[in-house]
Amino acid sequence: MPEGPDLLRDQEEVANGVLRRLSLGLGARGTRWMVVGAAIAALGAYLFQALGTRALGGVGYAPIGALWTIQYLIVSVVLLPIETHIARESILSHAAGVRSPRVSFARLWGWLALVAILASSVCWLLRDELFEGLDDLALVVGALVLSYGAFLIVRGRLAGTERFKAYGVVTASESTVRAVLAAVVTGFAPSVRAFAWIMPLGAFAAAGWWVPLRRNPRRPRDVAARPAEPPRTARFLALTTAANAITQLLLAGGPLLLAFLHAMPEEVSVFFVTATAVRVPLLFAFGGVLSRLLPVFMRLESSDRRRESRAVAVKIALGTVSVAVVIGGVAAAVGGPLVAVLFGAAFRPPWWLAAGATVGVLLATGSIVLYQLLIARGSAGLGLLAWAVALAAAVLAVVLTDGSATARAVVGLLTGEGVALIALVLAASMAAGTTPRGDAGQRADVL
């Protein structure tokens, strides 16, 4: 067995080889359609923000910023695990010789209805802090839950049958429809309520693609045969939902934190617009890239390749930090003027906010990729522990930091994401020395 420099050199070669395989996997079988769809979706989201900020101004846009943040948190925390669950069960059902995914859609819709009612109720109670007293915006939250629930159920069915071209079209349609409606509202009757009520319509329209798409079903590529088993995903969904909650609270909870710190509406809007402007890496990740990484990571499960997971985790973390430092410096120099050009001079952030938000988002992207590595090894519990430590560090940073509400939010973001990256690397190292387990560790060759 190699030791010393030879061991380090061997680990370096192993990590580089795995990363090359990841690149090949991301270029396989329709992934480009997913990436193009995510790019169009990102452009549509920015068009909606640009139209809204220019039509409503800093003060008027504050309720829309809060509504968008709530939408983002609900989708990324509660709804995205449903898409992953449906996709996985579609693949595993095919491997077991079952045509349809073993998922109770009636129960899923019951869960979505409950989430819609609870979210609307909480937002109505907090309508003064969140929406400047506009009562009906709480109902928009419920409509968002139901519309995006339908949208992600459709994407899950498409991803599970490897219809990635259709997946990209559906993803692009959601944001495009919303941006077109925003342009119409801006031209004829711009108001806070009008911009709020068009937000759920894009997802509803995109989900409608399932009507023609279901008439031309496609079976996924053959995978290793396996006996039919119960889904056993309750533990997996519970762990990943909890981890997603912490992830997104750290990443997107800034505007809500500012609201409860009694920041001025203009300050909330500037923070929200800046955080949205630098969220491009996450839009691509959640637009389909993560679903492509998971099968490749799952090939690192075998006991004779455990150190590959450890080496890859370190490589991902070092690459993330390097990119964050470079891009953060660029954001400090040109981020403020660029945001002003895109969204208006009233939303220009100071250099430290542009840099801090950029670095925070890039660190979060690397951490989310590392969490996928843990899920592939059936170690979602270790990942949840890492995120919990990061949340505690972020809260402590906010409490101990003096200064403006925005400065405290930025310090909390950077502290939390930095600790998360370190903790997830340590968790991946621990997981590499254990036997893969759990539903999350079941493997299907779908590349």
N, C-alpha and C positions, 0 to 999 in steps of 0.2 A: 504493500500500500504506500503511495507517495506521501512524503512528509515535507514540512517547511516550504521553501520556495516552489518545489515541484507541485505540492498540493494546491498552493495558491494559483499557480499557472494553470493547473488542471481545472480548477473551479472557474477560472476566468474563461477558459475555452468552452466549458460546459454552458456557462451563462450566455455567452455570445451565440452559441449554437441554438439554444432554446429561443433567444430573442429573434434570431433569423427565422425560426419556424413560426414564431408568432406573426412576423411580417408576411410570410407566405400564407398563413391562415387568414389574415385580414384581407388578402387579395383574392380569396377563393370564392367561387360560386355565388355571384350576385351581391357580394359585399359592397361593390362600388355603387350599386343602386341605393343601398342603405345609406352610404355616406353622402351621396348626392341629395337624397331626400332629407337628411339631417341638415345639410347646408342650406337648402331652400327653406326649411323650417326655421333655421336661425335667422335668415334674411327676413322672412315674414315677421318673426317676432320683433326684430329691430325696427322694421317699418311701422308696426303697430305702436311701439314705444315712441318713435320719432313723431308720428302723427299726433299721438295723444299729448305728448309734452308740449308740442308747439300749439296745439289747439286749446289746451286747458291751462297752460302755464304752471309754474311751480306749486302754487297753493292749490289750484284746482285739481292737479294731477295726483296729489297725495293720497286720496282714497283709492284711486286706480292702482297706485303703487302698492298699497297695503293689500288690495284684492289680488293682484298678480302674485305677491309673495305667498299669500294663503293658498292660492291655486298651485303654485310650485311645490310648496311643502306637502300638500295633500297628495298630489300626483306622485311625487318622488318617494314619499314615505309609505303611503297606504296602497296606492294603485299599481305602481311598477312591480312590486312582488307578485301581484296577481298575473301580470303578463308573463313573468318568468315561470310561475307555477304552471300556467296553461301551456307554454312552450315546452317545458320539460316533460309534462305528462303526455303531450302529443308525441314526443320522440320516444318516450319509454313505452307508451301504449303500442306504437308501431313495432318496437322491438319485441313486445310480448305477443304480437299477432293480433292486436285489437285495433279496429279501424278508427274509432273515435277516442278522444282523450277521456280518461276516467275522471271527469270533473263535473260536479253538480253546479250547473249554471244558475239554477234556481236559488241555491244557497249563496252563490256569489252576488246575485242581484239583491238578495235580502240583506247581505252585508253592505253593499253599496248604498241601499236605501237608508240603512241605519246610520252609516257614516254621513250621508247627506243631511239627515235630520239633526244629528248631533252637531255637525259643523255649522249649519245654519243657525241653530239655537245659540251656540256659543258666540258666534259673530253678532247676532242680534243683541245679546246682552252687552257686548263690547262695542256697539255701533258708534258710540260717541268717540271713543279712542281710535277706532280703526277707520271709520267712514265719515267722520265729521257729522254724525247724526243721520245719515241717509239710510233709513230703515230697510228699503227694498234691496240694498246691496247684500244683505244677509241671505236673501233668497237666491241671489246670483251664485253664492257659494254652493248651495245645494244643487243648482243646475250644473255647475262645474263638476261636481263629484259624479253625477250621473252621466254627463256627456263624456268625460274622460274615462270613466269606467267602461263605457261601450267602446270607445276608441282603443283602449289598451287590451280589451278582450279580443278585438279583431286583430290587433298586432300580434298577440300571443298565438292565435290560431295560425297566422301567416308564418311567424317565425318557427313554430313547431313543425310545419310542413315544408320548411325551407323555401318559401315563396318570397325571396328577398327583394325581387323587383317590385312585386305588389306591396311589400312592406314599405319600401322607399316611397312609392306613390302615395300611399295612405298617410305616411308621416308628413310629406310635403303638403298634402291637401289641407291638413288641419290648420297650419299656420298661414297658408296662402288665402284661404277663405276668410279668415279673421282679418288679415291685412286689407283685403279688398273691401270688406264691410267698414273697416275703420276709415278708409279713404272716402267712402260714400258719406259716412257720418261727418267727417271733417268738412266736406264740401257743402253739406246741406243743413245739418242741425247738430253742431258739436256741443256736447254736454257730458257731464260726469256719468249720468245714468245711461246715456246712449252708448258710451264706450264700455261701460260695465256689462250691459246686457248682450252686447255682441261677442263677448269673450267665450261663452260656452258654445256658440254656434259653429265655430270651426271644427271642434271635435265631433259634434253631432253629424256634420256634413261628411267628415272623413270616415266615420263609422259606417255611413251609408254605402261605402264601397263594398261592404260584405255581401250586399244583395247580389250584385253581378259576379263577385269573385267566388262565392260559394257554389256557383253553377259549374265551375271548372276546377274541381278539387285536384290536388296533387299530393302524392304520397312522398314522404321524405326518403332520402337515400337509405338503402338497406343498412341496418346496424346489426350487431350481434344479437342472435335470438336469446330471449330470456323469458322465464315464466311470468304469467300475470300475477301482480302483487298489488295490495292496496297502496294508494299513493303515499301514505305516511308522511305528509308534508307539513303537518300542523306545527311540529317543533321547528322545522326549517323556516316556515313563514313567520313564526313568532320571533325567532332570533333575527332574521333579516329585516323584518319590519322595525324592531327596536333599534337595530344598528342604523338603518336608514333614517330613523327619526333623529338620532344624535347627529349623524352626518349632515343632514339638511338643516338642522337647527343651527349648527356651527356655521354652515355655509350661507344660508339664506335668511337667517333670523335677524340680521342686522336692522332692517327697517322696523320690525316689530319691537326690537330692543330699544331703538330710538324713540318709538312712540311711547313706550312705558317709562322712558327716562325723561319724558316731557320735552323732547326736542321740538324745535320749530318745524312747521310743515315743510318749509323750503329745505331745511336740513335733511329731513326724511327723504324728500324727493331726490336731492342730489346724491345721497348715499345709494338709494335704490337704483337710479339710472346708471351710476358708475358700476355698481355690482353687476347689473344686467349686461352692461357693455363688455365686460371682461369674461363673460360666462361661456364663451365659444367652445372651449375644450369639453365642458360638461354637456353641451348640446350634442356634440358628436358622440360622446360616450353613451349617453342615455338614448341617443337616436339609433342605436343598434350595434355600436362597436363592442360594448361589454358582452353582449350575447355571442359575439364571435370569439372573444378571448376565452370564455369559460371552457369550451371543449378542449382547447389547446392546453390550458392549465391542468385539466383533468388527466392528461397523459403523463403528468409528473407524479402520479399517485404511487406507482410501483415502488416497493420497498428498496430496490436496488438503485433508485434514482432520487432518493430523498434530498441529497445535498444539492441537486439541481434547483429545487424549490428555494432553498436557502440562498444560493448564489443569485438566482433570478430576482428574488426579493431585494437583495442589496443593490443590484444593478438598477432596478426600477427606482428605488429611493434616491440613489446618487444622481441618476439622470433627471429625476424630478426636481431635485434641489438645484442642479446646474441650470436647467431651463428656467426655473423660477427666478433665479438671481439675474440672469441675462434679460429676460423679458420684463422683469420688474424694473430694472434700470431704464429700459426703453419707455415703459409706461410712465415713469417719473418725469421723463423728458418731454414726451409728446402726448401723454394720456389726457391731460386736462384740455389742451386745445382741440384734440380730436373729439372728445365728448361734446365740447361746445359746438363744434361744427355739425355733429350729427343730431344733437338734441336741443341746441339753443344755448346762448351765453348764460342764461339763468341757471343752467345745470352744470356749469364748469366746476369740476372738483379741484381742490388743492393737490399739489404733486404727491404728497404723502398718502392721500386717500386713493389716488389712481394706482400708485405703486403697491400699497398695502392690499387693496382688493385684488389686483392682478396676481400677486404672489400667493395670497390666500387661496384663490381659485385653482392655481396650478398645483399647489401642495395638496389640495383636496382631490384633484384629478388623480394624482399618483396614489393617494391613499385609497381611493375607490378601486383602482386597479389591483392594489395589494389585497384588498378585501375579497375581490374575485378569486385571487389565488388561494385564500383561506377557505372560501366556499367550495372550491374545487377539491380540496382535501377533506371536506366534511368537518371543518373547524370553525364554523360560523360563531360558535360560542366564544372562542378565543378572540375573534374579531370584535364581537360585541363588547368584551371586556376592554379591549384597546380603545374603542370609541368612548366608552364610559370614562376611562382615565382622561382622555382628551377633553371631554366635556367638563369634567371637574377642574382641569387646569384652566380652561377658558373662563369659567365662572369666577374662579379665584382671581384671574388677571383683570377682569372687568371690575370686580369689587375693590381691588387694591390700587387700581389706576386712577389718578387724578386727571382733570382736564375736561374737555367738552364731551358731549355724548358721542359724537362721531369718533373722536380719538379713542375713547374707551371701547367702542365697538370694533375698531380696527385692531387694537391690541388683543382683544379677546379672540378675534378671528385668526390672527397670525399665531397666537399661542396655542389655540386649540388644534389648528391644522398641523403645526410643527410637531406637537406632542403625538398627534394621531399617526403621522408618518413613522416616527420612531417606534411607537408602540406596536404598530402593525408589522414592521420589520421583525421586531422581537417575537411577535406572535407567530409569524411565518417560520422563523427559525425553530420555535418550539414545536410547531405542527409538523415540520419536516422530520422530526425524530419520533413521531407517533404513527400508529397504523391508521390509514384513512378509514373513516366511518361515516355512517349516517346517509340519509337520502341525498344530501348534497354531494356526496362523494361517488355516487353511481355514475358510471361512465358510458357515454355514447359517442361513437365516432361519427361526427356530422360534418366534418370539414371536407 
